[in-house]
């Protein structure tokens, strides 16, 4: 799976870097919106799997992020903080997109891939813990 993710990211980056100038701005804008949407969906999946794991067996499962870990026993505060990080990150990427379109697109794709991997790992850990 890791090889597939790396290949997908590499193909996406190559396509972005070699886009023709006439269509580059519009393509980058559409790609950026898609990457932001994927990132937010991945963050929602991470939040959902994390909350489910913490509710299922709080003695076995722990939040991996040490900054958010103290809030993990307070579901509302934890959810707001965790999703606040996602919204803040994607807001900053969108604000900087006009100045650095390729770099912000790559960062948004990386955020979606990494966060999606975290959600998938959470899911796999939950499946293994019965």
N, C-alpha and C positions, 0 to 999 in steps of 0.2 A: 504494500500500500504506500509506503514512504516513497518508493521509486515512482509510482504513478503520480503522487502529489508533486514531487519535484519536477517531473516531466511536464505536468500541466502548468505549473508556475513558469517554467522555462519557456514553453511555447507562448504563453500569454505575454511574457516580458518581451520576447523576440518580436511578436506581432506589434506590440505597442511601439517598440523602438524603431521599427521599420515602416511605420505607417506613412503614407504619402502626405506631403505637407498640405495639399488641398483639402483633404478629409481628416487630417490629424486632429484638429481642434474638436470637431464634432464627435469623432470616434472616441477621443480621450474623455470627453464629457459623458458620453453614454456609458463607456466602460467604467468610469469613476462612479457613476450612480449605481451601476450593477455591483461593483465591488463593495460599495457602502451598504447596499441592501444585503449582500451576502454576509458581510461582517456583522450587521445587526442581527440577522437570523442566527448566525453562529453564536453570538453572545447570548441570545435568547435560549438557544439549545444548551449552552454551558450553564446558564442560570437555572434552567429547568432541571437538568440532570444533577446539578450540585444540590439544589434544594430538595430534590427527591431523595438523594443519598443521605443528606443530613437528617432528614425526617425519618428515614427508614432505620438507620443505625448510627446515631451520633457518636457512639463510643468507638465505632470502627472507621467511619468516614470523617475526614477533616478537610476544611478548605485549604487548598495548597498555597494561596496567596497570604503571606504573613500579615499584610496590612489589613486585609478584609477579615481574617480569621477571628478577631475579637467580636465581630458583629454576627458571626455565623449562628449564634443562638437567638438572634433577634431577626426573624424572617423579613419584616418590613424594612428595617434599616439596612439589612444585608442586601436585599433586592435593589433598593434605591441606590446604594453605594456601588454595587456591582454594575448595574445598568447605567448609572451616572458616569462611570469610567468609560463605558462603551460609547455613550452619546458624546461625551467630551472629546474622546479620541477622534471620532468620525467628524465631529464639528470642526476640529482643528485641521483635519485633512481637507475638508471641503473649502475652508477659508484660504488655505495655502495652495489650493489646486490651480488657481489662475497664474500664480507666480512660478510654481514648480509642478506642472501637470504630470510629467512622467514619474517623478519621484513620489508624488503623493499617490498616484495610481498603484505603483509597486507596493507602497506601504499599506494601502487599503487591501490589496490582494493578499499580502503577507498576513495582515491582521485576520482576514477571513479564514485563511488556511490554518494558521496556528490555533485560533480560537475554535475552529471546527474540529481540529485534531483533539483539543482538550475535551470538547463535548463528547466526541467519539470514545475517547479513553474513559471518561466518566461512565458512559453507557456500558462499555466492556467490563469495567470494574463492578458495576451493578449486576450485570449478568452472571459474573463469576461468584458473587456473594449472594447466596440463597439462604 
